[in-house]
Amino acid sequence: MTISRIATTLSLIGAAFILYIGISYLVTPETIATGFGLPEWPKGDAVAFMNLKGVRDTVSGLIILVLLATKQRYALGIVTLVIALIPIGDMLTVLSWGGSTAAAFGIHGLTATLVAATGVLLIRERTVANRQERAEINA
């Protein structure tokens, strides 16, 4: 399997996953919120913050799909590396607020690692393609 196919597969899996999470926060926040890793969730009007997370995650997934659909793979690689900062922020938030260490590292840390790796693959495929072009020209 080529770098391009692996990067595309990981991007599609990532987009599907974050869209599922985002839409779940918008539709059934009480069901999905418990898996985030924080010891306590907002109550009353503060529950609106879960809606904000749903919007953020849904838009993140759509950005990935739009960049894939428009064949902006290098831009997707850069954006994916930036998007990896979101789960890092989530991990640090969970750790800072006395949440589950297992969830912080096992969910958010692992997600950040996989998202960053996908970004690196997307950027690397351009480098590999450029090297192949230069080799063909010089041959």
JOSULUR-V846596 format. One record per residue. PSI is psi in degrees with one decimal (none if undefined). OMEGA is omega in degrees with one decimal (NA if undefined). Layout:
psi->(PSI | PSI)
omega->(OMEGA | OMEGA)
//
This chain:
psi->(135.2 | 163.5 | -40.7 | -44.9 | -39.9 | -46.4 | -40.7 | -45.2 | -46.7 | -37.8 | -44.0 | -40.6 | -44.8 | -44.2 | -45.6 | -43.5 | -49.9 | -29.9 | -42.4 | -47.0 | -49.4 | -47.2 | -36.6 | -40.4 | -29.5 | -35.6 | -47.4 | 66.1 | -32.7 | -24.8 | -43.6 | -24.9 | -30.8 | -23.2 | -0.8 | -32.2 | -6.0 | 149.1 | -24.2 | 147.0 | 155.3 | 152.3 | 159.1 | -136.7 | -22.2 | -13.4 | -20.6 | -24.5 | -27.7 | -33.1 | -40.2 | -41.0 | -39.8 | -43.3 | -46.4 | -47.3 | -39.8 | -45.0 | -38.2 | -43.9 | -40.1 | -36.6 | -44.9 | -48.0 | -40.4 | -44.6 | -36.4 | -46.2 | -33.2 | 8.7 | 35.1 | 63.6 | -40.4 | -44.4 | -39.8 | -39.2 | -45.9 | -46.5 | -38.9 | -39.4 | -39.3 | -41.5 | -28.6 | -19.9 | -25.3 | -53.7 | -26.2 | -44.8 | -40.6 | -42.6 | -46.6 | -35.1 | -47.2 | -44.8 | -39.3 | -26.7 | 21.6 | 26.9 | -171.9 | 120.9 | -38.6 | -43.4 | -39.4 | -50.3 | -40.5 | -32.9 | -63.2 | -42.5 | -44.5 | -41.0 | -46.4 | -41.9 | -46.5 | -39.6 | -44.8 | -41.3 | -39.4 | -43.6 | -42.8 | -42.6 | -42.2 | -40.5 | -40.0 | -33.4 | -30.5 | -40.9 | -43.6 | -43.5 | -40.6 | -40.3 | -41.7 | -39.9 | -46.5 | -38.8 | -39.2 | -38.8 | -42.0 | -15.0 | none)
omega->(-176.6 | 177.1 | -178.1 | -180.0 | 178.3 | -179.7 | 178.3 | 179.8 | 178.9 | 178.3 | 179.5 | 176.7 | 178.6 | 179.2 | -179.9 | -178.8 | -175.9 | 173.5 | 177.2 | 179.8 | -177.8 | -179.7 | 177.7 | 177.1 | 179.2 | -173.6 | -177.3 | -175.4 | -178.3 | 179.9 | -173.3 | -173.1 | -176.4 | -178.6 | -176.1 | 176.2 | 178.8 | -176.4 | -176.4 | 179.4 | -180.0 | 178.5 | 178.0 | -178.2 | -179.7 | 177.9 | 178.4 | 179.1 | 176.6 | 176.0 | 177.3 | 177.7 | 178.3 | 178.7 | -179.3 | -177.4 | 179.2 | 179.2 | 177.4 | 178.3 | 179.3 | 177.4 | 179.1 | -178.1 | -179.9 | 179.9 | 175.1 | -177.3 | -179.4 | 177.0 | 177.1 | -169.9 | 178.6 | 176.7 | 177.3 | 177.9 | 179.1 | 179.7 | 179.9 | 176.0 | 177.9 | 178.9 | 177.9 | 177.3 | -179.5 | 178.2 | 174.4 | 176.1 | 177.6 | 179.6 | -179.8 | 176.9 | 179.7 | -180.0 | -178.0 | -176.4 | 174.3 | 179.2 | -178.2 | 176.7 | 178.7 | 178.3 | -179.0 | -177.7 | -175.2 | 179.4 | -171.9 | 178.5 | 178.3 | 177.6 | 179.4 | -179.9 | -179.7 | 179.1 | 178.6 | 178.5 | 177.1 | 177.6 | 179.2 | 178.6 | -180.0 | 178.7 | -177.8 | -177.5 | 176.8 | 178.9 | 179.6 | 179.7 | 178.6 | 178.2 | -179.7 | 178.0 | 179.8 | 179.5 | 180.0 | -179.9 | -178.7 | -177.3 | NA)
//
